[in-house]
Amino acid sequence: MRQARLEAANLSGARLKNANLTGARLRQARLQGAQGLETVRVAWIDLGEDGQPQLLHAEEARRWLLTAASS
């Protein structure tokens, strides 16, 4: 899923163990209940709109993913 365009994707309950989410565009993606996020590889993700990137790097990206899955 590296550099995948996942804007507004419904990933609720998805099994993402060992997935590579580096460069994934996750604006408005739903991750509630997603599993395995503690094992994903992620150097950075983009939460911004087209032409206006909002990048989160490394641990900040991982924290965002874990928070999104638990909310």
All heavy atoms as TSV, in Angstrom:
chain	resi	resn	atom	element	x	y	z
A	1	MET	N	N	0.817	-1.182	0.000
A	1	MET	CA	C	0.000	0.000	0.000
A	1	MET	C	C	0.866	1.252	0.000
A	1	MET	O	O	0.373	2.336	0.197
A	1	MET	CB	C	-0.955	-0.009	1.181
A	1	MET	CG	C	-1.945	-1.143	1.080
A	1	MET	SD	S	-3.449	-0.978	2.036
A	1	MET	CE	C	-2.881	-0.691	3.667
A	2	ARG	N	N	2.120	1.086	-0.236
A	2	ARG	CA	C	3.042	2.218	-0.254
A	2	ARG	C	C	2.551	3.255	-1.260
A	2	ARG	O	O	2.257	2.933	-2.393
A	2	ARG	CB	C	4.438	1.723	-0.603
A	2	ARG	CG	C	5.488	2.774	-0.501
A	2	ARG	CD	C	6.841	2.178	-0.864
A	2	ARG	NE	N	7.795	3.239	-0.987
A	2	ARG	CZ	C	8.748	3.480	-0.115
A	2	ARG	NH1	N	8.876	2.702	0.933
A	2	ARG	NH2	N	9.573	4.472	-0.295
A	3	GLN	N	N	2.463	4.498	-0.817
A	3	GLN	CA	C	2.010	5.656	-1.590
A	3	GLN	C	C	0.599	5.479	-2.159
A	3	GLN	O	O	0.244	6.069	-3.176
A	3	GLN	CB	C	3.012	6.014	-2.682
A	3	GLN	CG	C	4.333	6.470	-2.115
A	3	GLN	CD	C	5.271	7.022	-3.157
A	3	GLN	OE1	O	5.067	6.884	-4.351
A	3	GLN	NE2	N	6.317	7.665	-2.688
A	4	ALA	N	N	-0.202	4.680	-1.484
A	4	ALA	CA	C	-1.590	4.453	-1.919
A	4	ALA	C	C	-2.437	5.694	-1.674
A	4	ALA	O	O	-2.246	6.410	-0.700
A	4	ALA	CB	C	-2.183	3.268	-1.165
A	5	ARG	N	N	-3.378	5.922	-2.561
A	5	ARG	CA	C	-4.349	7.013	-2.403
A	5	ARG	C	C	-5.566	6.436	-1.684
A	5	ARG	O	O	-6.412	5.822	-2.310
A	5	ARG	CB	C	-4.715	7.593	-3.758
A	5	ARG	CG	C	-3.545	8.281	-4.442
A	5	ARG	CD	C	-3.980	8.935	-5.730
A	5	ARG	NE	N	-4.978	9.955	-5.462
A	5	ARG	CZ	C	-4.773	11.264	-5.551
A	5	ARG	NH1	N	-3.603	11.710	-5.912
A	5	ARG	NH2	N	-5.750	12.119	-5.290
A	6	LEU	N	N	-5.612	6.654	-0.382
A	6	LEU	CA	C	-6.667	6.076	0.446
A	6	LEU	C	C	-7.572	7.151	1.051
A	6	LEU	O	O	-8.175	6.934	2.098
A	6	LEU	CB	C	-6.042	5.224	1.546
A	6	LEU	CG	C	-5.184	4.049	1.065
A	6	LEU	CD1	C	-4.437	3.407	2.222
A	6	LEU	CD2	C	-6.044	3.035	0.341
A	7	GLU	N	N	-7.684	8.299	0.384
A	7	GLU	CA	C	-8.542	9.361	0.886
A	7	GLU	C	C	-9.966	8.839	1.042
A	7	GLU	O	O	-10.503	8.219	0.130
A	7	GLU	CB	C	-8.565	10.560	-0.068
A	7	GLU	CG	C	-7.232	11.267	-0.215
A	7	GLU	CD	C	-6.497	10.841	-1.472
A	7	GLU	OE1	O	-6.658	9.692	-1.907
A	7	GLU	OE2	O	-5.753	11.670	-2.020
A	8	ALA	N	N	-10.536	9.077	2.207
A	8	ALA	CA	C	-11.908	8.702	2.534
A	8	ALA	C	C	-12.164	7.193	2.448
A	8	ALA	O	O	-13.310	6.761	2.402
A	8	ALA	CB	C	-12.915	9.464	1.665
A	9	ALA	N	N	-11.113	6.387	2.437
A	9	ALA	CA	C	-11.276	4.932	2.402
A	9	ALA	C	C	-11.816	4.442	3.745
A	9	ALA	O	O	-11.492	4.983	4.799
A	9	ALA	CB	C	-9.943	4.248	2.115
A	10	ASN	N	N	-12.642	3.430	3.702
A	10	ASN	CA	C	-13.154	2.815	4.922
A	10	ASN	C	C	-12.286	1.593	5.218
A	10	ASN	O	O	-12.467	0.527	4.648
A	10	ASN	CB	C	-14.616	2.408	4.763
A	10	ASN	CG	C	-15.184	1.870	6.052
A	10	ASN	OD1	O	-14.481	1.712	7.047
A	10	ASN	ND2	N	-16.466	1.582	6.050
A	11	LEU	N	N	-11.336	1.771	6.132
A	11	LEU	CA	C	-10.439	0.698	6.547
A	11	LEU	C	C	-10.800	0.201	7.947
A	11	LEU	O	O	-9.992	-0.428	8.613
A	11	LEU	CB	C	-8.985	1.178	6.510
A	11	LEU	CG	C	-8.485	1.634	5.138
A	11	LEU	CD1	C	-7.111	2.267	5.252
A	11	LEU	CD2	C	-8.480	0.476	4.155
A	12	SER	N	N	-12.019	0.478	8.362
A	12	SER	CA	C	-12.478	0.048	9.680
A	12	SER	C	C	-12.380	-1.464	9.788
A	12	SER	O	O	-12.873	-2.188	8.928
A	12	SER	CB	C	-13.926	0.484	9.912
A	12	SER	OG	O	-14.030	1.879	9.860
A	13	GLY	N	N	-11.703	-1.909	10.842
A	13	GLY	CA	C	-11.557	-3.338	11.077
A	13	GLY	C	C	-10.554	-4.034	10.162
A	13	GLY	O	O	-10.389	-5.245	10.246
A	14	ALA	N	N	-9.863	-3.292	9.301
A	14	ALA	CA	C	-8.901	-3.907	8.381
A	14	ALA	C	C	-7.736	-4.522	9.146
A	14	ALA	O	O	-7.342	-4.034	10.202
A	14	ALA	CB	C	-8.377	-2.867	7.396
A	15	ARG	N	N	-7.191	-5.581	8.595
A	15	ARG	CA	C	-5.991	-6.222	9.164
A	15	ARG	C	C	-4.783	-5.678	8.413
A	15	ARG	O	O	-4.555	-6.029	7.257
A	15	ARG	CB	C	-6.085	-7.728	9.020
A	15	ARG	CG	C	-7.185	-8.303	9.855
A	15	ARG	CD	C	-7.239	-9.807	9.754
A	15	ARG	NE	N	-8.337	-10.292	10.559
A	15	ARG	CZ	C	-9.074	-11.322	10.246
A	15	ARG	NH1	N	-8.839	-12.002	9.138
A	15	ARG	NH2	N	-10.059	-11.696	11.029
A	16	LEU	N	N	-4.010	-4.834	9.088
A	16	LEU	CA	C	-2.906	-4.135	8.439
A	16	LEU	C	C	-1.547	-4.565	8.984
A	16	LEU	O	O	-0.559	-3.855	8.814
A	16	LEU	CB	C	-3.093	-2.623	8.599
A	16	LEU	CG	C	-4.367	-2.069	7.944
A	16	LEU	CD1	C	-4.594	-0.629	8.348
A	16	LEU	CD2	C	-4.297	-2.220	6.444
A	17	LYS	N	N	-1.470	-5.727	9.582
A	17	LYS	CA	C	-0.228	-6.215	10.162
A	17	LYS	C	C	0.877	-6.220	9.109
A	17	LYS	O	O	0.712	-6.746	8.014
A	17	LYS	CB	C	-0.426	-7.620	10.723
A	17	LYS	CG	C	0.785	-8.148	11.446
A	17	LYS	CD	C	0.508	-9.488	12.080
A	17	LYS	CE	C	1.734	-9.978	12.804
A	17	LYS	NZ	N	1.501	-11.273	13.424
A	18	ASN	N	N	1.993	-5.580	9.442
A	18	ASN	CA	C	3.200	-5.492	8.616
A	18	ASN	C	C	3.002	-4.749	7.296
A	18	ASN	O	O	3.844	-4.842	6.404
A	18	ASN	CB	C	3.800	-6.874	8.353
A	18	ASN	CG	C	4.255	-7.539	9.622
A	18	ASN	OD1	O	4.849	-6.902	10.486
A	18	ASN	ND2	N	3.949	-8.811	9.773
A	19	ALA	N	N	1.908	-4.008	7.151
A	19	ALA	CA	C	1.693	-3.232	5.921
A	19	ALA	C	C	2.700	-2.084	5.853
A	19	ALA	O	O	3.172	-1.583	6.868
A	19	ALA	CB	C	0.274	-2.669	5.908
A	20	ASN	N	N	3.034	-1.677	4.642
A	20	ASN	CA	C	3.888	-0.513	4.437
A	20	ASN	C	C	2.991	0.642	4.003
A	20	ASN	O	O	2.488	0.650	2.892
A	20	ASN	CB	C	4.948	-0.803	3.373
A	20	ASN	CG	C	5.934	0.327	3.215
A	20	ASN	OD1	O	5.711	1.435	3.686
A	20	ASN	ND2	N	7.038	0.055	2.554
A	21	LEU	N	N	2.797	1.603	4.884
A	21	LEU	CA	C	1.931	2.739	4.604
A	21	LEU	C	C	2.716	4.003	4.265
A	21	LEU	O	O	2.149	5.091	4.203
A	21	LEU	CB	C	1.007	3.004	5.795
A	21	LEU	CG	C	-0.014	1.905	6.098
A	21	LEU	CD1	C	-0.835	2.261	7.330
A	21	LEU	CD2	C	-0.919	1.672	4.912
A	22	THR	N	N	4.001	3.892	4.042
A	22	THR	CA	C	4.820	5.055	3.705
A	22	THR	C	C	4.252	5.767	2.481
A	22	THR	O	O	4.034	5.156	1.442
A	22	THR	CB	C	6.274	4.651	3.453
A	22	THR	OG1	O	6.823	4.137	4.675
A	22	THR	CG2	C	7.114	5.839	2.985
A	23	GLY	N	N	3.997	7.050	2.647
A	23	GLY	CA	C	3.506	7.877	1.552
A	23	GLY	C	C	2.025	7.759	1.280
A	23	GLY	O	O	1.510	8.402	0.362
A	24	ALA	N	N	1.313	6.962	2.063
A	24	ALA	CA	C	-0.130	6.805	1.839
A	24	ALA	C	C	-0.842	8.125	2.109
A	24	ALA	O	O	-0.506	8.860	3.033
A	24	ALA	CB	C	-0.701	5.719	2.740
A	25	ARG	N	N	-1.827	8.423	1.265
A	25	ARG	CA	C	-2.667	9.608	1.446
A	25	ARG	C	C	-3.914	9.162	2.184
A	25	ARG	O	O	-4.702	8.394	1.657
A	25	ARG	CB	C	-2.997	10.219	0.096
A	25	ARG	CG	C	-1.693	10.637	-0.622
A	25	ARG	CD	C	-1.934	11.455	-1.820
A	25	ARG	NE	N	-2.570	12.696	-1.381
A	25	ARG	CZ	C	-3.104	13.562	-2.217
A	25	ARG	NH1	N	-3.101	13.350	-3.505
A	25	ARG	NH2	N	-3.665	14.657	-1.756
A	26	LEU	N	N	-4.056	9.631	3.424
A	26	LEU	CA	C	-5.090	9.111	4.317
A	26	LEU	C	C	-6.104	10.155	4.765
A	26	LEU	O	O	-6.819	9.935	5.746
A	26	LEU	CB	C	-4.426	8.483	5.548
A	26	LEU	CG	C	-3.601	7.230	5.267
A	26	LEU	CD1	C	-2.746	6.877	6.465
A	26	LEU	CD2	C	-4.521	6.084	4.901
A	27	ARG	N	N	-6.223	11.253	4.039
A	27	ARG	CA	C	-7.180	12.293	4.429
A	27	ARG	C	C	-8.582	11.695	4.494
A	27	ARG	O	O	-9.051	11.059	3.562
A	27	ARG	CB	C	-7.150	13.429	3.409
A	27	ARG	CG	C	-8.067	14.565	3.765
A	27	ARG	CD	C	-7.888	15.710	2.771
A	27	ARG	NE	N	-8.871	16.726	2.995
A	27	ARG	CZ	C	-10.017	16.806	2.321
A	27	ARG	NH1	N	-10.290	15.950	1.361
A	27	ARG	NH2	N	-10.880	17.748	2.601
A	28	GLN	N	N	-9.232	11.867	5.631
A	28	GLN	CA	C	-10.595	11.405	5.905
A	28	GLN	C	C	-10.747	9.878	5.845
A	28	GLN	O	O	-11.869	9.376	5.766
A	28	GLN	CB	C	-11.594	12.078	4.969
A	28	GLN	CG	C	-11.674	13.563	5.161
A	28	GLN	CD	C	-12.699	14.219	4.260
A	28	GLN	OE1	O	-13.128	13.657	3.257
A	28	GLN	NE2	N	-13.100	15.430	4.613
A	29	ALA	N	N	-9.665	9.141	5.894
A	29	ALA	CA	C	-9.767	7.677	5.940
A	29	ALA	C	C	-10.315	7.268	7.305
A	29	ALA	O	O	-10.022	7.893	8.323
A	29	ALA	CB	C	-8.408	7.034	5.709
A	30	ARG	N	N	-11.114	6.220	7.311
A	30	ARG	CA	C	-11.684	5.686	8.548
A	30	ARG	C	C	-10.920	4.422	8.927
A	30	ARG	O	O	-10.882	3.467	8.158
A	30	ARG	CB	C	-13.169	5.404	8.349
A	30	ARG	CG	C	-13.972	6.682	8.137
A	30	ARG	CD	C	-15.450	6.428	7.935
A	30	ARG	NE	N	-15.749	5.594	6.766
A	30	ARG	CZ	C	-15.859	6.044	5.524
A	30	ARG	NH1	N	-15.683	7.318	5.260
A	30	ARG	NH2	N	-16.151	5.230	4.526
A	31	LEU	N	N	-10.328	4.463	10.117
A	31	LEU	CA	C	-9.482	3.354	10.576
A	31	LEU	C	C	-9.980	2.722	11.870
A	31	LEU	O	O	-9.273	1.916	12.470
A	31	LEU	CB	C	-8.044	3.851	10.787
A	31	LEU	CG	C	-7.302	4.262	9.523
A	31	LEU	CD1	C	-6.110	5.134	9.868
A	31	LEU	CD2	C	-6.857	3.035	8.763
A	32	GLN	N	N	-11.189	3.065	12.311
A	32	GLN	CA	C	-11.695	2.551	13.580
A	32	GLN	C	C	-11.614	1.025	13.603
A	32	GLN	O	O	-12.094	0.357	12.690
A	32	GLN	CB	C	-13.149	2.992	13.814
A	32	GLN	CG	C	-13.317	4.464	14.004
A	32	GLN	CD	C	-13.431	5.220	12.679
A	32	GLN	OE1	O	-13.342	4.653	11.595
A	32	GLN	NE2	N	-13.603	6.522	12.767
A	33	GLY	N	N	-10.975	0.513	14.649
A	33	GLY	CA	C	-10.884	-0.933	14.825
A	33	GLY	C	C	-9.872	-1.627	13.932
A	33	GLY	O	O	-9.779	-2.853	13.944
A	34	ALA	N	N	-9.103	-0.871	13.150
A	34	ALA	CA	C	-8.075	-1.496	12.308
A	34	ALA	C	C	-7.082	-2.222	13.215
A	34	ALA	O	O	-6.758	-1.755	14.305
A	34	ALA	CB	C	-7.370	-0.461	11.456
A	35	GLN	N	N	-6.599	-3.355	12.764
A	35	GLN	CA	C	-5.720	-4.201	13.570
A	35	GLN	C	C	-4.310	-4.240	12.993
A	35	GLN	O	O	-4.123	-4.117	11.781
A	35	GLN	CB	C	-6.274	-5.620	13.602
A	35	GLN	CG	C	-7.668	-5.703	14.179
A	35	GLN	CD	C	-8.266	-7.076	14.000
A	35	GLN	OE1	O	-7.579	-8.040	13.711
A	35	GLN	NE2	N	-9.571	-7.175	14.168
A	36	GLY	N	N	-3.321	-4.406	13.865
A	36	GLY	CA	C	-1.941	-4.575	13.438
A	36	GLY	C	C	-1.195	-3.286	13.171
A	36	GLY	O	O	-0.074	-3.311	12.661
A	37	LEU	N	N	-1.781	-2.139	13.515
A	37	LEU	CA	C	-1.123	-0.873	13.209
A	37	LEU	C	C	0.192	-0.693	13.965
A	37	LEU	O	O	1.057	0.053	13.512
A	37	LEU	CB	C	-2.066	0.296	13.488
A	37	LEU	CG	C	-3.217	0.420	12.496
A	37	LEU	CD1	C	-4.208	1.467	12.954
A	37	LEU	CD2	C	-2.695	0.746	11.110
A	38	GLU	N	N	0.349	-1.374	15.074
A	38	GLU	CA	C	1.616	-1.259	15.808
A	38	GLU	C	C	2.768	-1.913	15.037
A	38	GLU	O	O	3.928	-1.695	15.347
A	38	GLU	CB	C	1.496	-1.852	17.225
A	38	GLU	CG	C	1.065	-3.294	17.279
A	38	GLU	CD	C	-0.435	-3.499	17.077
A	38	GLU	OE1	O	-1.228	-2.567	17.273
A	38	GLU	OE2	O	-0.802	-4.624	16.707
A	39	THR	N	N	2.468	-2.678	13.994
A	39	THR	CA	C	3.516	-3.351	13.214
A	39	THR	C	C	3.739	-2.732	11.834
A	39	THR	O	O	4.612	-3.183	11.109
A	39	THR	CB	C	3.166	-4.841	12.998
A	39	THR	OG1	O	2.024	-4.937	12.143
A	39	THR	CG2	C	2.902	-5.552	14.321
A	40	VAL	N	N	2.961	-1.712	11.467
A	40	VAL	CA	C	3.100	-1.149	10.116
A	40	VAL	C	C	4.431	-0.430	9.961
A	40	VAL	O	O	5.010	0.070	10.915
A	40	VAL	CB	C	1.946	-0.185	9.741
A	40	VAL	CG1	C	0.606	-0.883	9.769
A	40	VAL	CG2	C	1.952	1.049	10.582
A	41	ARG	N	N	4.902	-0.403	8.715
A	41	ARG	CA	C	6.089	0.376	8.366
A	41	ARG	C	C	5.584	1.701	7.798
A	41	ARG	O	O	4.756	1.717	6.892
A	41	ARG	CB	C	6.927	-0.375	7.327
A	41	ARG	CG	C	7.518	-1.659	7.902
A	41	ARG	CD	C	8.366	-2.412	6.894
A	41	ARG	NE	N	7.661	-2.738	5.646
A	41	ARG	CZ	C	6.898	-3.808	5.454
A	41	ARG	NH1	N	6.717	-4.660	6.430
A	41	ARG	NH2	N	6.313	-4.025	4.290
A	42	VAL	N	N	6.095	2.797	8.364
A	42	VAL	CA	C	5.647	4.113	7.903
A	42	VAL	C	C	6.753	5.145	8.139
A	42	VAL	O	O	7.119	5.398	9.268
A	42	VAL	CB	C	4.320	4.535	8.580
A	42	VAL	CG1	C	4.421	4.599	10.077
A	42	VAL	CG2	C	3.802	5.824	8.011
A	43	ALA	N	N	7.299	5.680	7.059
A	43	ALA	CA	C	8.259	6.774	7.164
A	43	ALA	C	C	7.510	8.099	7.207
A	43	ALA	O	O	7.907	9.024	7.915
A	43	ALA	CB	C	9.242	6.752	6.001
A	44	TRP	N	N	6.398	8.178	6.447
A	44	TRP	CA	C	5.549	9.371	6.445
A	44	TRP	C	C	4.210	9.051	5.813
A	44	TRP	O	O	4.097	8.111	5.036
A	44	TRP	CB	C	6.225	10.536	5.729
A	44	TRP	CG	C	6.527	10.276	4.278
A	44	TRP	CD1	C	7.628	9.631	3.785
A	44	TRP	CD2	C	5.728	10.620	3.148
A	44	TRP	NE1	N	7.559	9.558	2.412
A	44	TRP	CE2	C	6.407	10.169	1.981
A	44	TRP	CE3	C	4.517	11.268	2.990
A	44	TRP	CZ2	C	5.895	10.343	0.711
A	44	TRP	CZ3	C	4.013	11.448	1.706
A	44	TRP	CH2	C	4.714	10.991	0.587
A	45	ILE	N	N	3.197	9.836	6.205
A	45	ILE	CA	C	1.872	9.762	5.584
A	45	ILE	C	C	1.441	11.192	5.262
A	45	ILE	O	O	1.973	12.150	5.822
A	45	ILE	CB	C	0.825	9.065	6.482
A	45	ILE	CG1	C	0.704	9.752	7.841
A	45	ILE	CG2	C	1.124	7.591	6.618
A	45	ILE	CD1	C	-0.401	9.208	8.728
A	46	ASP	N	N	0.468	11.321	4.372
A	46	ASP	CA	C	-0.043	12.629	3.964
A	46	ASP	C	C	-1.520	12.710	4.328
A	46	ASP	O	O	-2.318	11.892	3.890
A	46	ASP	CB	C	0.142	12.798	2.453
A	46	ASP	CG	C	-0.299	14.158	1.940
A	46	ASP	OD1	O	-0.791	14.975	2.745
A	46	ASP	OD2	O	-0.154	14.394	0.730
A	47	LEU	N	N	-1.858	13.726	5.129
A	47	LEU	CA	C	-3.241	13.936	5.549
A	47	LEU	C	C	-3.867	15.152	4.881
A	47	LEU	O	O	-5.005	15.500	5.167
A	47	LEU	CB	C	-3.310	14.108	7.076
A	47	LEU	CG	C	-2.764	12.944	7.903
A	47	LEU	CD1	C	-2.836	13.281	9.381
A	47	LEU	CD2	C	-3.497	11.668	7.590
A	48	GLY	N	N	-3.133	15.799	3.980
A	48	GLY	CA	C	-3.601	17.027	3.367
A	48	GLY	C	C	-4.460	16.813	2.133
A	48	GLY	O	O	-4.637	15.700	1.638
A	49	GLU	N	N	-4.980	17.933	1.637
A	49	GLU	CA	C	-5.768	17.931	0.418
A	49	GLU	C	C	-4.830	17.945	-0.787
A	49	GLU	O	O	-3.636	18.200	-0.657
A	49	GLU	CB	C	-6.672	19.167	0.392
A	49	GLU	CG	C	-7.677	19.184	1.527
A	49	GLU	CD	C	-8.579	20.401	1.470
A	49	GLU	OE1	O	-8.804	20.929	0.371
A	49	GLU	OE2	O	-9.053	20.810	2.530
A	50	ASP	N	N	-5.382	17.691	-1.975
A	50	ASP	CA	C	-4.591	17.754	-3.202
A	50	ASP	C	C	-3.882	19.094	-3.293
A	50	ASP	O	O	-4.500	20.139	-3.133
A	50	ASP	CB	C	-5.471	17.562	-4.444
A	50	ASP	CG	C	-5.846	16.106	-4.662
A	50	ASP	OD1	O	-5.116	15.224	-4.178
A	50	ASP	OD2	O	-6.870	15.858	-5.320
A	51	GLY	N	N	-2.593	19.056	-3.553
A	51	GLY	CA	C	-1.805	20.271	-3.702
A	51	GLY	C	C	-1.439	20.952	-2.405
A	51	GLY	O	O	-0.737	21.958	-2.415
A	52	GLN	N	N	-1.920	20.432	-1.275
A	52	GLN	CA	C	-1.616	21.009	0.030
A	52	GLN	C	C	-1.238	19.896	1.008
A	52	GLN	O	O	-2.005	19.560	1.913
A	52	GLN	CB	C	-2.817	21.785	0.567
A	52	GLN	CG	C	-3.217	22.946	-0.306
A	52	GLN	CD	C	-4.460	23.638	0.224
A	52	GLN	OE1	O	-5.179	23.118	1.068
A	52	GLN	NE2	N	-4.712	24.823	-0.270
A	53	PRO	N	N	-0.082	19.282	0.810
A	53	PRO	CA	C	0.292	18.152	1.665
A	53	PRO	C	C	0.405	18.550	3.138
A	53	PRO	O	O	0.793	19.662	3.470
A	53	PRO	CB	C	1.649	17.719	1.121
A	53	PRO	CG	C	2.128	18.815	0.258
A	53	PRO	CD	C	0.952	19.643	-0.130
A	54	GLN	N	N	-0.018	17.635	3.978
A	54	GLN	CA	C	0.141	17.762	5.427
A	54	GLN	C	C	0.817	16.469	5.861
A	54	GLN	O	O	0.146	15.454	6.072
A	54	GLN	CB	C	-1.204	17.939	6.120
A	54	GLN	CG	C	-1.086	18.067	7.628
A	54	GLN	CD	C	-2.445	18.119	8.303
A	54	GLN	OE1	O	-3.474	18.300	7.666
A	54	GLN	NE2	N	-2.451	17.922	9.607
A	55	LEU	N	N	2.131	16.504	5.950
A	55	LEU	CA	C	2.901	15.292	6.198
A	55	LEU	C	C	3.140	15.062	7.688
A	55	LEU	O	O	3.442	15.991	8.425
A	55	LEU	CB	C	4.251	15.378	5.482
A	55	LEU	CG	C	4.205	15.659	3.982
A	55	LEU	CD1	C	5.618	15.695	3.418
A	55	LEU	CD2	C	3.345	14.656	3.254
A	56	LEU	N	N	2.985	13.812	8.076
A	56	LEU	CA	C	3.380	13.363	9.415
A	56	LEU	C	C	4.474	12.332	9.213
A	56	LEU	O	O	4.347	11.437	8.370
A	56	LEU	CB	C	2.205	12.726	10.147
A	56	LEU	CG	C	0.983	13.600	10.411
A	56	LEU	CD1	C	-0.068	12.808	11.180
A	56	LEU	CD2	C	1.355	14.858	11.161
A	57	HIS	N	N	5.549	12.448	9.988
A	57	HIS	CA	C	6.706	11.574	9.813
A	57	HIS	C	C	6.869	10.606	10.984
A	57	HIS	O	O	6.566	10.938	12.124
A	57	HIS	CB	C	7.978	12.412	9.675
A	57	HIS	CG	C	7.987	13.267	8.450
A	57	HIS	ND1	N	8.407	12.813	7.237
A	57	HIS	CD2	C	7.579	14.541	8.256
A	57	HIS	CE1	C	8.281	13.766	6.335
A	57	HIS	NE2	N	7.773	14.831	6.931
A	58	ALA	N	N	7.343	9.426	10.668
A	58	ALA	CA	C	7.790	8.394	11.618
A	58	ALA	C	C	6.835	8.215	12.798
A	58	ALA	O	O	5.703	7.793	12.611
A	58	ALA	CB	C	9.214	8.694	12.067
A	59	GLU	N	N	7.304	8.502	14.002
A	59	GLU	CA	C	6.505	8.244	15.207
A	59	GLU	C	C	5.239	9.085	15.248
A	59	GLU	O	O	4.218	8.634	15.755
A	59	GLU	CB	C	7.336	8.455	16.469
A	59	GLU	CG	C	8.333	7.344	16.718
A	59	GLU	CD	C	7.666	5.975	16.746
A	59	GLU	OE1	O	6.641	5.800	17.454
A	59	GLU	OE2	O	8.168	5.065	16.073
A	60	GLU	N	N	5.277	10.295	14.721
A	60	GLU	CA	C	4.073	11.123	14.678
A	60	GLU	C	C	3.011	10.462	13.791
A	60	GLU	O	O	1.827	10.433	14.135
A	60	GLU	CB	C	4.419	12.513	14.146
A	60	GLU	CG	C	3.291	13.501	14.235
A	60	GLU	CD	C	3.689	14.885	13.761
A	60	GLU	OE1	O	4.680	15.044	13.036
A	60	GLU	OE2	O	2.957	15.828	14.126
A	61	ALA	N	N	3.439	9.893	12.677
A	61	ALA	CA	C	2.514	9.180	11.784
A	61	ALA	C	C	1.960	7.933	12.471
A	61	ALA	O	O	0.767	7.651	12.408
A	61	ALA	CB	C	3.228	8.797	10.488
A	62	ARG	N	N	2.827	7.202	13.148
A	62	ARG	CA	C	2.392	5.986	13.852
A	62	ARG	C	C	1.377	6.329	14.938
A	62	ARG	O	O	0.354	5.664	15.084
A	62	ARG	CB	C	3.602	5.262	14.449
A	62	ARG	CG	C	3.270	3.924	15.069
A	62	ARG	CD	C	4.511	3.197	15.564
A	62	ARG	NE	N	5.538	3.108	14.545
A	62	ARG	CZ	C	5.540	2.246	13.528
A	62	ARG	NH1	N	4.540	1.409	13.387
A	62	ARG	NH2	N	6.523	2.214	12.660
A	63	ARG	N	N	1.632	7.398	15.698
A	63	ARG	CA	C	0.689	7.823	16.750
A	63	ARG	C	C	-0.654	8.199	16.138
A	63	ARG	O	O	-1.703	7.857	16.682
A	63	ARG	CB	C	1.258	8.989	17.555
A	63	ARG	CG	C	2.244	8.576	18.622
A	63	ARG	CD	C	2.557	9.693	19.603
A	63	ARG	NE	N	3.056	10.899	18.952
A	63	ARG	CZ	C	4.338	11.138	18.681
A	63	ARG	NH1	N	5.253	10.251	19.012
A	63	ARG	NH2	N	4.705	12.261	18.087
A	64	TRP	N	N	-0.633	8.907	14.985
A	64	TRP	CA	C	-1.884	9.290	14.336
A	64	TRP	C	C	-2.663	8.040	13.930
A	64	TRP	O	O	-3.869	7.969	14.127
A	64	TRP	CB	C	-1.603	10.170	13.113
A	64	TRP	CG	C	-2.864	10.647	12.472
A	64	TRP	CD1	C	-3.554	11.780	12.776
A	64	TRP	CD2	C	-3.626	9.973	11.455
A	64	TRP	NE1	N	-4.694	11.861	12.002
A	64	TRP	CE2	C	-4.758	10.757	11.186
A	64	TRP	CE3	C	-3.455	8.788	10.754
A	64	TRP	CZ2	C	-5.705	10.398	10.235
A	64	TRP	CZ3	C	-4.416	8.421	9.803
A	64	TRP	CH2	C	-5.512	9.219	9.558
A	65	LEU	N	N	-1.996	7.058	13.362
A	65	LEU	CA	C	-2.659	5.821	12.942
A	65	LEU	C	C	-3.289	5.105	14.129
A	65	LEU	O	O	-4.446	4.670	14.062
A	65	LEU	CB	C	-1.658	4.896	12.253
A	65	LEU	CG	C	-1.170	5.353	10.879
A	65	LEU	CD1	C	0.062	4.558	10.460
A	65	LEU	CD2	C	-2.273	5.226	9.839
A	66	LEU	N	N	-2.549	4.982	15.211
A	66	LEU	CA	C	-3.063	4.293	16.395
A	66	LEU	C	C	-4.248	5.041	16.998
A	66	LEU	O	O	-5.227	4.430	17.419
A	66	LEU	CB	C	-1.947	4.110	17.422
A	66	LEU	CG	C	-0.854	3.121	17.024
A	66	LEU	CD1	C	0.323	3.205	17.989
A	66	LEU	CD2	C	-1.392	1.714	16.919
A	67	THR	N	N	-4.173	6.369	17.029
A	67	THR	CA	C	-5.280	7.171	17.551
A	67	THR	C	C	-6.500	7.045	16.654
A	67	THR	O	O	-7.633	6.888	17.136
A	67	THR	CB	C	-4.853	8.650	17.659
A	67	THR	OG1	O	-3.756	8.741	18.582
A	67	THR	CG2	C	-5.991	9.523	18.146
A	68	ALA	N	N	-6.293	7.085	15.339
A	68	ALA	CA	C	-7.413	6.964	14.404
A	68	ALA	C	C	-8.097	5.602	14.540
A	68	ALA	O	O	-9.315	5.497	14.418
A	68	ALA	CB	C	-6.922	7.161	12.973
A	69	ALA	N	N	-7.324	4.566	14.833
A	69	ALA	CA	C	-7.898	3.227	14.976
A	69	ALA	C	C	-8.689	3.070	16.260
A	69	ALA	O	O	-9.625	2.273	16.330
A	69	ALA	CB	C	-6.797	2.176	14.916
A	70	SER	N	N	-8.339	3.850	17.273
A	70	SER	CA	C	-9.012	3.701	18.571
A	70	SER	C	C	-10.161	4.687	18.749
A	70	SER	O	O	-10.859	4.624	19.755
A	70	SER	CB	C	-8.007	3.861	19.700
A	70	SER	OG	O	-7.495	5.176	19.724
A	71	SER	N	N	-10.381	5.576	17.799
A	71	SER	CA	C	-11.462	6.563	17.977
A	71	SER	C	C	-12.723	6.157	17.252
A	71	SER	O	O	-12.806	5.224	16.528
A	71	SER	CB	C	-11.017	7.933	17.514
A	71	SER	OG	O	-10.546	7.918	16.200
